[in-house]
Amino acid sequence: MHFCSKALSVFGENYAVDADFQAGIDQTWCVVTAKPIGPDEGDVGWVECSNAERACFRAY
């Protein structure tokens, strides 16, 4: 995945404890475009960037 989030930046692998992540309002952005829109013009987010059918998808 080419995305980052506030929860990942602050909490690292323990991101699930972040209140914003738990509430579903975590801020995410694409590390390729540095915007909330990916290089395929699609939205960036936990669910969206987990879609293996996207052209920009990268598995980890």
C-alpha atoms as a printed R data frame, in Angstrom:
   type eleno elety resid chain resno       x      y       z
1  ATOM     1    CA   MET     A     1   0.000  0.000   0.000
2  ATOM     2    CA   HIS     A     2   1.194  3.474  -0.850
3  ATOM     3    CA   PHE     A     3  -0.632  5.256   1.914
4  ATOM     4    CA   CYS     A     4   0.021  6.697   5.326
5  ATOM     5    CA   SER     A     5  -2.227  7.869   8.103
6  ATOM     6    CA   LYS     A     6  -2.067  9.934  11.227
7  ATOM     7    CA   ALA     A     7  -2.556  6.783  13.311
8  ATOM     8    CA   LEU     A     8   0.354  5.027  11.579
9  ATOM     9    CA   SER     A     9   2.592  8.066  11.960
10 ATOM    10    CA   VAL     A    10   1.850  8.533  15.648
11 ATOM    11    CA   PHE     A    11   1.328  4.979  16.905
12 ATOM    12    CA   GLY     A    12   3.165  2.840  14.327
13 ATOM    13    CA   GLU     A    13   2.191 -0.824  14.479
14 ATOM    14    CA   ASN     A    14  -0.052 -0.049  17.450
15 ATOM    15    CA   TYR     A    15  -2.227  2.252  15.279
16 ATOM    16    CA   ALA     A    16  -5.473  0.516  16.288
17 ATOM    17    CA   VAL     A    17  -5.409  2.244  19.698
18 ATOM    18    CA   ASP     A    18  -5.801  5.679  18.092
19 ATOM    19    CA   ALA     A    19  -9.222  7.148  18.899
20 ATOM    20    CA   ASP     A    20  -9.585  8.651  15.400
21 ATOM    21    CA   PHE     A    21  -8.841  5.265  13.813
22 ATOM    22    CA   GLN     A    22 -11.380  3.582  16.072
23 ATOM    23    CA   ALA     A    23 -13.988  6.221  15.171
24 ATOM    24    CA   GLY     A    24 -13.291  5.792  11.445
25 ATOM    25    CA   ILE     A    25 -12.061  9.361  10.991
26 ATOM    26    CA   ASP     A    26  -8.307  8.750  10.699
27 ATOM    27    CA   GLN     A    27  -6.656 11.079   8.190
28 ATOM    28    CA   THR     A    28  -5.035  9.193   5.310
29 ATOM    29    CA   TRP     A    29  -2.985 10.264   2.302
30 ATOM    30    CA   CYS     A    30  -1.137  8.673  -0.595
31 ATOM    31    CA   VAL     A    31   2.660  8.690  -0.271
32 ATOM    32    CA   VAL     A    32   2.979  8.786  -4.065
33 ATOM    33    CA   THR     A    33   0.781 11.853  -4.632
34 ATOM    34    CA   ALA     A    34   0.974 13.360  -1.111
35 ATOM    35    CA   LYS     A    35  -2.790 13.923  -1.382
36 ATOM    36    CA   PRO     A    36  -5.996 12.156  -0.330
37 ATOM    37    CA   ILE     A    37  -6.298 11.010  -3.971
38 ATOM    38    CA   GLY     A    38  -4.174  8.172  -5.344
39 ATOM    39    CA   PRO     A    39  -2.293  8.084  -8.673
40 ATOM    40    CA   ASP     A    40  -5.287  6.260 -10.169
41 ATOM    41    CA   GLU     A    41  -7.524  9.202  -9.160
42 ATOM    42    CA   GLY     A    42  -9.229  7.010  -6.535
43 ATOM    43    CA   ASP     A    43  -9.829  7.876  -2.906
44 ATOM    44    CA   VAL     A    44  -7.195  6.991  -0.317
45 ATOM    45    CA   GLY     A    45  -8.134  5.119   2.850
46 ATOM    46    CA   TRP     A    46  -7.726  1.899   4.774
47 ATOM    47    CA   VAL     A    47 -10.403  0.042   2.817
48 ATOM    48    CA   GLU     A    48  -9.801  1.701  -0.535
49 ATOM    49    CA   CYS     A    49  -6.048  1.037  -0.525
50 ATOM    50    CA   SER     A    50  -6.584 -2.619   0.419
51 ATOM    51    CA   ASN     A    51  -8.310 -3.268  -2.918
52 ATOM    52    CA   ALA     A    52  -5.971 -5.507  -4.950
53 ATOM    53    CA   GLU     A    53  -7.838 -4.527  -8.134
54 ATOM    54    CA   ARG     A    54  -6.513 -0.959  -8.039
55 ATOM    55    CA   ALA     A    55  -3.690 -0.232 -10.478
56 ATOM    56    CA   CYS     A    56  -1.583  1.339  -7.727
57 ATOM    57    CA   PHE     A    57  -2.107 -1.493  -5.169
58 ATOM    58    CA   ARG     A    58   1.021 -2.884  -3.468
59 ATOM    59    CA   ALA     A    59   0.762 -5.788  -1.032
60 ATOM    60    CA   TYR     A    60   2.793 -5.883   2.192
